[in-house]
Amino acid sequence: MNNQSFLYRNGLSIVLLSLMFIFLGGQFYTGWKEHNNELAEHQQPQIDAAKYATSGHFISATFENWESEFLQMAMYVLLTISLRQKGSSESKKLKGEPGSGEEEVDREPNPKPDAPWPVRKGGVFLTLYKNSLSITFALLFLLSFALHFAGSLKDYNEEQAIKNLPAESASTYIKGSHFWFESFQNWQSEFLAVASIVLLSVWLRQKGSPESKPVDAPYSETGK
């Protein structure tokens, strides 16, 4: 592949986003079929794909997962600023280790001509830009959290209607266990996944991956 081609320069993001849309499509289709099976069990009319796309069942399931992913990434970005894990490729070096002085990511930005415009502008623009990654992940988490809650409440009340039970208000629902059970079961799994790569990268290797230390690196060596 041409080193200057668009696909070569953006291959990682293209493949990851393509996989996301493929699996999202799979989730939508199977979720639609599953939801219609549930409706049939309660002698309710089935719904078409367009109606399912705006159903609480689909919205809740989608943003329940997105919420946990963005929480994981926001916390990971922030925790790796100051916390360390000896021997992990995901950690900055410990004090006293070779190359443990000021790391590249810790140095103050230089407003050179080819630096991003907030760096050259300085002031509040630079302050926001220096924290823009964690801020963006936090905002995406809050947006997904709100959409998960709205979808979960809608799905719950749709189920209540099928059972001829009264709908529940948002203020009552958020104080119950159902919504928080959905959230916590995803949050714990995300932090387990992050902890796994932090710890497993101490001893295990994958040649060619930037998420791994070099194959011959000692277990005690921290950082990539």
URVENJO-V562069 format. One record per residue. N is the residue number from 1. RES is the residue in one letter. OMEGA is omega in whole degrees, -180 to 180 (none if undefined). Layout:
# URVENJO-V562069
n=N res=RES omega=OMEGA
n=N res=RES omega=OMEGA
This chain:
# URVENJO-V562069
n=1 res=M omega=179
n=2 res=N omega=-178
n=3 res=N omega=-179
n=4 res=Q omega=-178
n=5 res=S omega=179
n=6 res=F omega=-179
n=7 res=L omega=180
n=8 res=Y omega=-176
n=9 res=R omega=-176
n=10 res=N omega=-174
n=11 res=G omega=-176
n=12 res=L omega=-179
n=13 res=S omega=180
n=14 res=I omega=-179
n=15 res=V omega=-179
n=16 res=L omega=179
n=17 res=L omega=177
n=18 res=S omega=178
n=19 res=L omega=179
n=20 res=M omega=-178
n=21 res=F omega=177
n=22 res=I omega=-178
n=23 res=F omega=175
n=24 res=L omega=176
n=25 res=G omega=177
n=26 res=G omega=177
n=27 res=Q omega=-179
n=28 res=F omega=-177
n=29 res=Y omega=-178
n=30 res=T omega=176
n=31 res=G omega=177
n=32 res=W omega=179
n=33 res=K omega=-179
n=34 res=E omega=180
n=35 res=H omega=178
n=36 res=N omega=175
n=37 res=N omega=178
n=38 res=E omega=178
n=39 res=L omega=-180
n=40 res=A omega=179
n=41 res=E omega=180
n=42 res=H omega=179
n=43 res=Q omega=177
n=44 res=Q omega=179
n=45 res=P omega=179
n=46 res=Q omega=-178
n=47 res=I omega=179
n=48 res=D omega=-175
n=49 res=A omega=-179
n=50 res=A omega=179
n=51 res=K omega=179
n=52 res=Y omega=-179
n=53 res=A omega=179
n=54 res=T omega=-179
n=55 res=S omega=176
n=56 res=G omega=-179
n=57 res=H omega=-178
n=58 res=F omega=-178
n=59 res=I omega=-178
n=60 res=S omega=-178
n=61 res=A omega=-178
n=62 res=T omega=-174
n=63 res=F omega=172
n=64 res=E omega=180
n=65 res=N omega=179
n=66 res=W omega=179
n=67 res=E omega=-177
n=68 res=S omega=179
n=69 res=E omega=-179
n=70 res=F omega=175
n=71 res=L omega=180
n=72 res=Q omega=-176
n=73 res=M omega=178
n=74 res=A omega=-179
n=75 res=M omega=-179
n=76 res=Y omega=178
n=77 res=V omega=-177
n=78 res=L omega=-176
n=79 res=L omega=-179
n=80 res=T omega=175
n=81 res=I omega=-172
n=82 res=S omega=-178
n=83 res=L omega=-176
n=84 res=R omega=171
n=85 res=Q omega=-177
n=86 res=K omega=176
n=87 res=G omega=-176
n=88 res=S omega=176
n=89 res=S omega=-177
n=90 res=E omega=-176
n=91 res=S omega=168
n=92 res=K omega=-175
n=93 res=K omega=176
n=94 res=L omega=177
n=95 res=K omega=-180
n=96 res=G omega=177
n=97 res=E omega=176
n=98 res=P omega=180
n=99 res=G omega=-176
n=100 res=S omega=176
n=101 res=G omega=179
n=102 res=E omega=-180
n=103 res=E omega=-176
n=104 res=E omega=-177
n=105 res=V omega=-178
n=106 res=D omega=-175
n=107 res=R omega=178
n=108 res=E omega=-177
n=109 res=P omega=179
n=110 res=N omega=-177
n=111 res=P omega=179
n=112 res=K omega=-174
n=113 res=P omega=-177
n=114 res=D omega=178
n=115 res=A omega=176
n=116 res=P omega=-172
n=117 res=W omega=178
n=118 res=P omega=178
n=119 res=V omega=180
n=120 res=R omega=-180
n=121 res=K omega=179
n=122 res=G omega=178
n=123 res=G omega=-177
n=124 res=V omega=179
n=125 res=F omega=179
n=126 res=L omega=179
n=127 res=T omega=179
n=128 res=L omega=-177
n=129 res=Y omega=180
n=130 res=K omega=-180
n=131 res=N omega=-172
n=132 res=S omega=-179
n=133 res=L omega=-180
n=134 res=S omega=178
n=135 res=I omega=-179
n=136 res=T omega=178
n=137 res=F omega=179
n=138 res=A omega=179
n=139 res=L omega=178
n=140 res=L omega=176
n=141 res=F omega=-178
n=142 res=L omega=178
n=143 res=L omega=179
n=144 res=S omega=178
n=145 res=F omega=-179
n=146 res=A omega=180
n=147 res=L omega=175
n=148 res=H omega=-180
n=149 res=F omega=-180
n=150 res=A omega=179
n=151 res=G omega=-179
n=152 res=S omega=178
n=153 res=L omega=179
n=154 res=K omega=180
n=155 res=D omega=180
n=156 res=Y omega=-179
n=157 res=N omega=173
n=158 res=E omega=177
n=159 res=E omega=178
n=160 res=Q omega=-180
n=161 res=A omega=178
n=162 res=I omega=-179
n=163 res=K omega=-178
n=164 res=N omega=178
n=165 res=L omega=-178
n=166 res=P omega=177
n=167 res=A omega=-180
n=168 res=E omega=179
n=169 res=S omega=179
n=170 res=A omega=-178
n=171 res=S omega=178
n=172 res=T omega=-176
n=173 res=Y omega=-176
n=174 res=I omega=179
n=175 res=K omega=180
n=176 res=G omega=-175
n=177 res=S omega=-171
n=178 res=H omega=-178
n=179 res=F omega=-177
n=180 res=W omega=174
n=181 res=F omega=178
n=182 res=E omega=-178
n=183 res=S omega=-174
n=184 res=F omega=-179
n=185 res=Q omega=177
n=186 res=N omega=-178
n=187 res=W omega=-177
n=188 res=Q omega=-179
n=189 res=S omega=179
n=190 res=E omega=180
n=191 res=F omega=173
n=192 res=L omega=-180
n=193 res=A omega=179
n=194 res=V omega=178
n=195 res=A omega=-179
n=196 res=S omega=-179
n=197 res=I omega=177
n=198 res=V omega=-176
n=199 res=L omega=-177
n=200 res=L omega=179
n=201 res=S omega=174
n=202 res=V omega=-172
n=203 res=W omega=-174
n=204 res=L omega=-175
n=205 res=R omega=168
n=206 res=Q omega=-177
n=207 res=K omega=177
n=208 res=G omega=-179
n=209 res=S omega=177
n=210 res=P omega=178
n=211 res=E omega=-180
n=212 res=S omega=169
n=213 res=K omega=174
n=214 res=P omega=-175
n=215 res=V omega=-177
n=216 res=D omega=180
n=217 res=A omega=178
n=218 res=P omega=-179
n=219 res=Y omega=-174
n=220 res=S omega=-177
n=221 res=E omega=-180
n=222 res=T omega=179
n=223 res=G omega=-178
n=224 res=K omega=none
